[in-house]
């Protein structure tokens, strides 16, 4: 594993958005020639609220980030 300068990068990406993930992938390939590892560590949680008390918009954000983000990534 090469950790010399220029061999790693971090950029913002919305894991809920397929186009954002494609742009991230393309950035990595263009910058480094290949992607050796893809670590998808995004997710959301809500301050200890019971599942039944989540507002529909909070539930949608959680499902999009925690499930679809992992699947799309």
C-alpha positions in Angstrom: 0.0 0.0 0.0 1.6 3.2 -1.2 0.9 6.2 1.2 3.4 8.6 -0.4 2.2 12.1 -1.3 -0.3 12.1 -4.1 -1.4 8.5 -3.7 -4.6 9.2 -1.6 -7.4 11.7 -1.9 -10.6 12.6 -0.1 -13.4 14.4 -1.8 -17.0 15.1 -0.8 -19.7 12.9 -2.3 -23.4 12.4 -1.6 -23.9 8.6 -1.4 -27.6 9.1 -2.0 -26.9 10.4 -5.5 -25.8 7.9 -8.2 -24.4 10.7 -10.4 -22.3 11.9 -7.4 -20.9 8.4 -6.9 -20.1 8.0 -10.6 -18.3 11.4 -10.5 -16.3 10.1 -7.5 -15.3 6.9 -9.3 -14.3 8.8 -12.4 -12.2 11.3 -10.4 -10.4 8.4 -8.7 -9.7 6.6 -12.0 -8.6 9.9 -13.8 -6.3 10.9 -10.9 -4.7 7.6 -10.0 -5.3 5.3 -13.1 -7.2 2.8 -10.9 -9.0 2.4 -7.6 -7.5 -0.2 -5.3 -10.0 0.1 -2.5 -13.5 1.6 -2.1 -14.5 2.3 1.4 -18.1 3.5 1.8 -18.4 4.7 5.4 -21.4 7.0 5.1 -24.5 6.9 7.3 -26.9 8.8 9.4 -28.5 8.2 12.8 -31.0 10.1 14.8 -30.3 11.0 18.5 -31.8 7.9 20.1 -35.2 8.4 18.7 -37.4 5.2 18.4 -37.9 4.2 14.8 -41.7 4.9 15.1 -41.0 8.6 16.1 -38.9 9.4 13.0 -40.5 12.0 10.7 -41.1 10.6 7.2 -38.3 12.9 5.8 -35.9 11.7 8.5 -36.7 8.1 7.6 -36.2 8.7 3.9 -32.8 10.3 4.5 -31.8 7.4 6.8 -32.8 4.8 4.2 -31.2 6.6 1.3 -27.9 7.1 3.2 -27.6 3.9 5.1 -29.1 1.4 2.7 -29.1 2.9 -0.8 -25.7 4.6 -0.2 -24.1 1.2 0.5 -25.9 -0.5 -2.4 -25.1 2.2 -5.0 -21.5 2.5 -3.7 
